[in-house]
Amino acid sequence: METIKWGMIGVGEVTEMKSGPAFYKTPHSCLLAVTSRTKEKAEDYALRHGVPKVYEGVPALLADPDIDIVYIATPPSTHKEYALQAIQAGKPVYVEKPMAMSLAEAREMHDAAKQKGVSLFVAFYRRALPYFSQVKQWIDEGKIGKILTVSVRLVRAPSLSDLNTDMHTWRIKKEIGGEGYFVDMAPHTLDIVDYMISPIADVNGYAINLAKNYEVPDSVCASWQHDNGVLGTGIWTFSGIQETAEDQIIITGTTGEIRFSTFDFSPITWITPSGTQFFDFEKPAHIQQALIESIVKELRGEGHCLSTGESALRTTAVIEKILSTI
């Protein structure tokens, strides 16, 4: 394929800067068509982003023979439905995270793509970003010795919409977004430690709603072991205060420690007996672009994408196990 032509389902917030522009700014790639629940929203998006085709619904978009791959940018409740439709149409799929509402749904998507012989990619785009690649490189090179433990801590304050029932967004509506902010944010962290260290072999956890601002969990803790023996712990809370907001991953080895973040792009801290060094990385304007570039290269036979349905299945399984105590 000379140019990879994308069809996009959904034109929500994630598509404005994080993903959408990357489809037409990436070499050998273009955003050919969009669709949304309302044609007016799709038309507005197409006008602002220079998209040549607008479809009234998913079936019409999938019937376009010029579309090479479909990007699903809708809430999780529709990921499986649209992915299976695209796969049945013989088109590769790039789906937002979380991959699906459950491990069973994710497996159905993965198995359908495998059976049909089409690629399935998932938006765990941190795997392709230099910020995280640097940490992985240091780990692989033994810069902090043998890895012993990984510790995760994420504290966020509730937003105004979280505190007002009439303003609740889909992310905290169980029937649309699943189990709230944990399944929206924690998969990024659990996927990246899977990539940097090794797959998580066993995990246990607790999830509970303590502040009662909404229905889904606001506090989660977990402990796990990677298949190479490294031990991990994690704390996530979404009902703290802004003054104590925190986003940190600490990887400890026998000769040093690396500290970094999942979302904040705080300077990477490398601590050894020789001292402490800090490394700054600029947050990309279109954070998904590096992964999208790798998808385009794979479809053109020039490279390999690091985030697939198979790797995402592992993270989906970990999340489901942690939430099994609800």
N, C-alpha and C positions, 0 to 999 in steps of 0.2 A: 504494500500500500504506500503510495507516495505521500498522501495526507490522510491522517486519521480523523474521521468526521464523527463528532460526538452528538448524541441526542440526550437532552437533559430532562429528567422528570422532577419537577419541583423548582421553584424560583425563590426560596426563602432566604433568610439572613445568611446562611452559610455560603450561598452562591454569590453573594455580592462582592466579597473580597477574598475569602479563603480559597475558593475553588473556581468559580465561574470564569474570571479573567484568565486564569492559567490555561484554560482550554484553547483560547485563541492567541495567547502570548507564547505558548510552547512551540518550538519549531516542528514543522510537519504535522500540525494539529489545528483543527478549527471546530468551533461550536456551531454546528449546522442547524439544530432545531431545539426548541423548548416546548414544554407543555406544563400546565398547572391546573389546579382544581377550578380556577376561574380564568377564562381566556383573556380577560382584561389585564390580569396580573402578568400573564405570560407575554402579552403584547407589549406592555410597558417595559418589561425586562429586556425583551428582544430589541426594542427601540433604543434603549440606553446602552446595550452591549453589542449592538450591531449583529444580531443573530438573524439570518435570512428567513428561517422558517418557524412558524408558530402552529402548533396543533391543538385542537380542542380537547383531546384526550389521549391516554396512553396507547390504546390500540392503533390509532392513526399514526402516532409517532413510530411505533414499532414496525408498522407496515412500510415505512420509507426505506427502500432498498439502498439508498445512499448512506444511511447511518451505519457506521462500523462498530460502534460501542455505545452502551447506554449508561449514563450516570444517574443514580437514584439518590436524590437529595431531599427526600420526604421524611417525616417522622418514622420511627422504628416500626410502628404498627402496620405499615404498608410495605416494608422492605421485602418480605418474603413474596408477597403477591406480585409486586412489580418485577422482582428479580426472576421469578419463575416464568412470567410472561415473556420477558426479554430473552431468557435462555431458550424457551420454546421456539422463539422466533429466530434462533440461531445467532444471537448477538452476544458478544462478551459484555460483562457487567462490572461496573465500578460502583460499589454501594457505600453509603455513609455508615459510620459506626454509631451505636452498636450494630453489629451485623444483622441481628434479628431480635425478636422479643424473647426468644428462648433458644436453648441449645438444640432442641428438636427442630425448630424452624431453620436454624443455621445449617444443620446437617442436611436438611431437605434441599436447601439451596446449593450447598456444596456438591451433594450427590447428583443433583440434576445437571449441574454444569459439567461434571465429570462424565456423566452418561452421554450428554449431548456433544461433548468435545469442545466446549467453549471455555474461555478464561473467566474466572471470577476474582476480582480484586476488591479489597476493603480499605476504607480510608484511615488506616493507621499510618499516616503520612510522616510521623516522627522518625520512622525507620530510614527515611531518605534525607533527613535534614543534617547538615554539617555539625550542628550543635551536639546532636546525639551520636553521630558517627564518630566524633572525636573521642567521646567517652568510651565507646565500644573499642576503638582502636587502641586506646591506652590499656583497657582490660585485656585485650587479645595479646598485646605486647608485654604483659606482665609488669606494667609500670607501678602497680601497687601490690605486687606479689600474688600469692594465691588468694582468690576471693573467698571471704568467710561469710559475710552477711550483707543484706540489703535492707534498708529501712526507709519507709515511705510515710510522709505526713502531709496531709492537705487540710487546711482549715479555711473555710470561706464563711462570710457573713451572709445572711439572707438578703435578697433584694426586696425592694418595695413591693413588687408583684407577688413575692412569696408570702408576704404578710397580709395580703388582701385576697380573700377567696375569689372575689369577682375578677381579679386580675391574673389568676394562676395561668401560667403558660403550659404548653403541651409537655414540657420536660418533667413536670411534676404531676401530670395526669396519668395514672397508671395504665389506663386502657390505650393510651396513645404512645407514651414514652417509656413505659415499663416502670422500673423501680427507681425513678427519679434521677437526681444529679449523680448518684453513684454510678449508675450504668451509662450515664452520659460522659463522665469525666474519668473515672477510675480505669476503664479499659485502655485508655491511652498509656497510663503508667504501667499497668500489668503487661501490656503488649511490649512496651519498650524494654522492660527488664527481662522478658522472655527472649527478646532479640539480643540484648547485650550479654546476658549471663548464660542462659539455656532455658528450655521449656520448664514450666512449673509442673512438677510431678504430683504433688499432693498439697492440698490447701484446706484450711478450716476457717470459719469466720462467724461473726455475729452482725446482724443489722437490726436497727431499731429506730423508731420515730420517738424522740424524746421532747423536742420543743413543740410538737403538735401544730406546726404552721401549715402543714398539708398532710396528705394521706400516706405518702411513700417514706421510706427511711431517710433520716437526716444524719445518722451517725452509724459508721461501719468500722469494724476492726477485723483484721485477718492475720493469719500466720501461714507460712507455706515453706516448702522445700523444693528447690530446683532439682532437675534430674542429675546434676553434677554434685549435689550435696549442699550447695549454698542455701543458707537459711534466710527467710524473709519475713518481715512484719510490716503491717500497714495500718494507718489510722486515717479515716476520712470523716470530716464533719462539715455540714453545710448550714449550721445554725449558731456559729460562733459570732465574734464581733470583729469589725474591720481592723481594730487596733492589734489583734493577734493573728491576722491572716498569715498563712504560711503555705509554702509550696516547696517541698524539699525531698530529694532522694539522696540517701547516703549509702555508698558502696564501700565497705571496709575490707581491706586485704591485709596480708601478713606484713607488708612493708609500707602501707600508706592508705589513704582514703580519698575518695572523689565525692564531691557534693555538687549537685545541680538540681534543676527543677523540671517539672513536666510542662508547665504552662507559662511561667513568668520569664523564662529565658534569663534568669539571673546568672551572673558570671560563674563559670565552672571553676570550682575550687579544688586544687590538687595539693594534698598535704602529704609530705614525706618527712623523714628525719632531717632532710636538708633544708626544709622550710616550706612555706605555703606560697603557691602561685595562683593567680587569677587569670581567667581567659574569657574575654568578651566575644559574643557572637550576636550579630544583628538579627532581629526577628524578621523573617521574610514578609514582604508586603502581601504576597499570596502564598499562604503557608502550605497549601497542598501542591504547589507547582512542581517541586522536586519529585514527588511521587508520581504525579501525572506525567512528567517527562519520562519517567522510567516505564510507565505503562505504554506510552507511545512508542518508545524504543523497543519494548518487547513485542508489540503488535507488528512492528516493522522488521522484526527479526534482528535487532541490533543490540539488545540488552535484556535485562531481567528485572522484574518488579519484586520487591522484597515483602510486600504485604498481599497475601493471597487468601482465598477462602480457607485453605488448609491451616495457615498460621492463625487466622482470625478465629477458627473453630476452637483452638486451644484457649485463647483468651475468653471466649464465650463460655467454655466449660468451667474455667476458673471463677468467673463472675457468678455463674449459676450455683456453684458449690458454696461460695461465700454467702450467698443469699438464701441458701436452703434452710436456714434457721428461722426465717420470717414466719 
